[in-house]
Each structure stands twice: as structure tokens, then as C-alpha cells.
Amino acid sequence: MIANTPKTPYYAVIFTSIMSKNEKGYNSMSDKMVALASQQEGFLGIESARNDIGITVSYWKSLDAITKWKMNIEHTEARNLGREQWYDTFKVRICKVERDY
């Protein structure tokens, strides 16, 4: 599903990853994080695709909203599990969206 984002400007967090062979518990945690993120103030939507490389883009109203999401304790625990178990490598990019059409 393509996120229904508002008028610009807003922010995008692009999370790109390559999974490890250990995917146990990953799907349920991913679903939990999407549900939790959608409850956060400033969350605007999410898009995700996975083949060999996974790309998830979440959209946020402000940099402050992104920071608060990063500091969420449950999100922190999920990130730690990702580093330890689920991802061989990953990268996070944060962008200001200035055009949307």
C-alpha cells in the first residue's frame, strides 16, 4: 500500500536492510513495530518491500517526531534485536520531502 502523505514538507525515514539467516520472531516484531509507530504523534504512514534487500520508508511530520520514535523503549528493544539477530547489515537515512506528486 502506498502511504497517503500530506502536503510537503514532511520527513521520510528510509530503512534499508539485508536479513540474516535467523528470521525467528522477525515478522511478529515487524508487525508490532508498525502498529506501535502508527500510534506515535507525528506518524504519517509507512511503505515496505522485501526481496533480497528490504526497504521500509516511514513518513513523519517532524524531526522531533522521528527522535521521539527512536527513543521509544519498545522500538529500542526491537532495534537491538535487529542488530543482534535479524540483520546482516542495515542503513537508516532521514530526508526532508520537499516535493510529492
N, C-alpha and C positions, 0 to 999 in steps of 0.2 A: 504494500500500500504506500502511496506517496503522501507525505505529510502535507496537511493543509496549513501552510505557514502564513503569517500576517504580512502586512506591508513592511518593507525594509525601512530601517536596518534592524537586523537581529543577528544572532550568533549561531554558528554551527560547530559542533564538536565532532570531528571525524576520527573514529577509532578503527584502525586497520590492524588485522591480526592473522597469524598463521597458527593453527591449532597444533598442540602436541598430540601424541597418540592416546593420552589419558583424557577422555571426554566424560568420564563418570561424574554425574551431577551437574554438568555444564548447562544442559538445556533448561533444567528446572531453575537454576540460578539466573540464567539469562531472562527467562520469563518473569521471575521475581523482580529483577532489576528494572525491566521495562515498566512493570506495574508500579514500582516504587518511584521511579523517575517521573511518571505521569502524574503523581500526586504532589510533586515539588512545585513551589511557586516559581514562575518564570519558564516552566517547561512548555514547549510549543508543539513538539511532535518528534517522531523517530522514523528512520528508514533503515533497513538492514538487508544484506545479501551475503551469502556464503557459498563459495565453491572451494577452490584451493586457498584463496585469500578471502577473509571475511572483512566486510566494510559495514560499519554502522555509523550513521550520521544522526546525532540528536540535535534538536534546534532549541534555542534558549532566548529569552527576552533580553538578557544582560549578562555581562561578565560576572557580576555579583551572583546571579542565579547559578551560573556554572560553578563558581567557587563553593557555594553552599552545597551543591550536589556532590562535588568532590569531597567535601568534609563530612558528608553523611556517613555515620558509622557502619551501617549495613553495606553501603556502597564500598567503603574502605575495606571491609572484610572480603567482599566479592573480588575486588581488585587484587588483594593479597593472594587469594586462592588462584586467580588467573595467572599471576606471576609464578606461583609455586607449582601449579598443576596443569593448567589448560592451554597455555600459550607457549609456543617455541619462541615467538617474537611478536612484538606489537609496537604500534606508534600512535600517539594522540596528537592531533592538530586542532587548533582553535582558530576559527576565521570569523571575520565580520562579513555578513552578507549584505551587500550594498545594492544588488540588482537581483530580481526574482521575476521570471516571466515564463 
